[in-house]
């Protein structure tokens, strides 16, 4: 379990993360999009999901969140992180 996983709440059904949790996700990504690695500001950051989208039963948690730029968040849609990463290579 990592430092950032301590604040995770997998049982929560909330739709958005708190500012504090968003800052944790942003800091974990070192201020870069986790997909294209473009440097982004905290205000530009959009939260994507790593495992399952909220609309498909996924949790809104730091563990399931990814720091993304606008373009990458739009491209991901409801795909899982693994599927999204595979589509980038193909």
C-alpha positions as CSV (number, residue, x, y, z in Angstrom):
1,X,0.0,0.0,0.0
2,X,1.4,3.3,-1.0
3,X,1.2,6.7,0.7
4,X,-1.5,7.9,-1.7
5,X,-3.6,4.8,-1.2
6,X,-4.1,5.6,2.5
7,X,-6.8,8.2,1.6
8,X,-8.7,5.8,-0.7
9,X,-12.3,4.9,0.0
10,X,-13.3,2.1,-2.4
11,X,-16.7,1.7,-0.8
12,X,-17.7,5.3,-1.6
13,X,-20.3,6.1,-4.3
14,X,-19.5,9.8,-4.5
15,X,-19.2,11.2,-8.0
16,X,-16.3,13.7,-7.5
17,X,-13.1,13.8,-5.5
18,X,-12.5,16.5,-2.9
19,X,-9.9,19.2,-3.7
20,X,-7.5,17.4,-1.4
21,X,-7.9,14.1,-3.2
22,X,-7.5,15.8,-6.6
23,X,-4.2,17.4,-5.3
24,X,-3.1,13.9,-4.3
25,X,-3.8,12.5,-7.8
26,X,-2.0,15.6,-9.4
27,X,1.0,15.3,-7.1
28,X,1.2,11.5,-7.7
29,X,1.4,12.2,-11.5
30,X,4.0,15.0,-10.9
31,X,1.9,17.5,-12.7
32,X,1.8,15.6,-16.0
33,X,-0.9,13.8,-18.0
34,X,-0.5,10.1,-17.1
35,X,-1.2,9.2,-20.7
36,X,0.7,11.6,-23.0
37,X,3.0,13.0,-20.3
38,X,2.3,16.6,-21.2
39,X,2.9,19.1,-18.4
40,X,-0.5,20.5,-17.2
41,X,-1.5,22.8,-14.4
42,X,-3.7,21.8,-11.6
43,X,-6.6,23.8,-13.0
44,X,-6.2,22.1,-16.4
45,X,-6.2,18.6,-15.0
46,X,-9.1,16.3,-15.6
47,X,-9.7,13.1,-13.7
48,X,-9.9,9.9,-15.7
49,X,-10.4,6.4,-14.3
50,X,-7.9,3.6,-14.1
51,X,-10.1,0.5,-13.6
52,X,-13.8,1.0,-14.2
53,X,-15.7,4.2,-15.1
54,X,-18.2,5.5,-12.6
55,X,-21.0,4.9,-15.1
56,X,-20.0,1.2,-15.2
57,X,-19.9,0.8,-11.4
58,X,-16.4,2.1,-10.7
59,X,-15.5,3.9,-7.6
60,X,-14.6,7.6,-7.3
61,X,-11.3,7.2,-5.4
62,X,-7.7,8.2,-5.6
63,X,-6.8,4.6,-6.5
64,X,-9.2,4.6,-9.5
65,X,-8.3,8.1,-10.7
66,X,-5.8,9.2,-13.2
67,X,-4.5,12.7,-13.9
68,X,-5.3,13.5,-17.6
69,X,-5.2,16.4,-20.0
70,X,-8.5,17.3,-21.7
71,X,-7.7,15.5,-24.9
72,X,-6.7,12.3,-23.3
73,X,-9.7,12.3,-21.0
74,X,-12.0,12.6,-24.0
75,X,-10.2,9.8,-25.9
76,X,-10.4,7.4,-22.9
77,X,-14.2,7.6,-22.7
78,X,-15.4,4.6,-20.6
79,X,-12.6,2.3,-21.6
80,X,-10.5,0.8,-18.8
81,X,-6.9,2.1,-18.4
82,X,-5.5,-1.1,-19.8
83,X,-7.7,-0.9,-22.9
84,X,-7.0,2.8,-23.3
85,X,-3.2,2.1,-23.2
86,X,-3.5,-0.8,-25.7
87,X,-5.3,1.4,-28.2
88,X,-2.5,4.0,-28.0
89,X,0.0,1.4,-29.2
90,X,-2.1,-0.1,-32.0
